[in-house]
Amino acid sequence: MRKAGAFILGTGRALPSRVLTNQDLERMVDTSDEWITQRTGIKERRIVGEGESNSRLATTAARRALSRAGVSPEDLDLIIVATLTPDYLMPSVAVLVQQALGARRAGAFDLSATCSGFLYALSIADKFVREDPKRKILVIGSEVLSHKTNWEDRTTCVLFGDGAGAAVVTGSPDGERGVLSTHLHADGSLWHLLTLKGCGSLYPPCDPRIPREDYFIRMQGREVFKQAVRAMEAVAMEALETAGVAPGELDLLIPHQANIRIIEYLRERLELPPEKVFVNIHRYGNTSAASIPIALDEALEEGRLKEGDLVLMVSFGGGFTWASVLMRW
Ligand code: COA
């Protein structure tokens, strides 16, 4: 097996305190707790309130990760924030986090790869630390999807939530523990199935010719579902086959949390028992780029990952993009 690269020294997460339940949604659109639970597995999600923003969530998650890692902000070489819902189009969330942390030495940029953003960002960090294992890189997935959600569209508004997760990455201590492989994919031919057009340069704000719905997330759910199950299985198998590992040798699978039925499908295809698959979608819904780092942080806190464990992270999102990262913990 290839030598390990990026090693995670510490993780953190931040969730807004406001909880929006399925019962709350029943009062907002024509839906039911039963429908949402059966079709998605979601029971509640977190929504930002006054004074909360993407960069604040990202900074809080980062502080927790740095503290657990025992790394000071001045020691960071690079900050990468995966997001599709930045505070502003300019500057990036990453520089706001850099400033808030006082990470003066760090370069900083945002990365746009939708729900695969965290795994894309982790794979970039992996390349940087393979070049120089002493580097310290902060990798964050952070989203405020609630501000890009059409609260009149029941087919999307029940799905998403806000939150952030962070990981402090450095080189493998021994060549055994850390990232073993990364696989990134995209298919732009299907971009139109999942979009957030408004406020892009083709869709300027307040243009009366642009339909209101285009300022929010739009999705052809059934089509996205079909692509997601296919792509996530393929990229999971790609990771396992490249590493010469059988699915049964995995200790934990952390899939992107978009729909419990997608997660279940993947679990069955890999023939994994439920205890080897991390699920928190019932609490947070789909938090896009934040979903995997939040799940990783919770998995650690719950003692679901211990030294030497083999963990596979798998994502799928708009674009389409999909990715996997295989790690020895
Ligand atoms: N409450 C009640 N009914 C709803 C509803 C809601 N919130 N949303 C849709 N419906 C209705 C539809 O109008 C449709 O009614 P009809 O049969 O009378 O036309 C019916 O439920 C079935 O809709 P459909 O879209 O086929 O449901 P589904 O089983 O595909 O589930 C999703 C919808 C969105 C949950 C599912 O397609 C999905 O999870 N897709 C992938 C999402 C994803 O992964 N997205 C992001 C990638 S990161």
Boltz pocket constraint, residues with backbone or C-beta under 6 A from the ligand:
constraints:
  - pocket:
      binder: B
      contacts: [[A, 30], [A, 31], [A, 32], [A, 35], [A, 36], [A, 39], [A, 40], [A, 115], [A, 154], [A, 155], [A, 156], [A, 158], [A, 219], [A, 220], [A, 221], [A, 222], [A, 223], [A, 224], [A, 225], [A, 228], [A, 258], [A, 259], [A, 262], [A, 286], [A, 316], [A, 317], [A, 318]]
      max_distance: 6.0
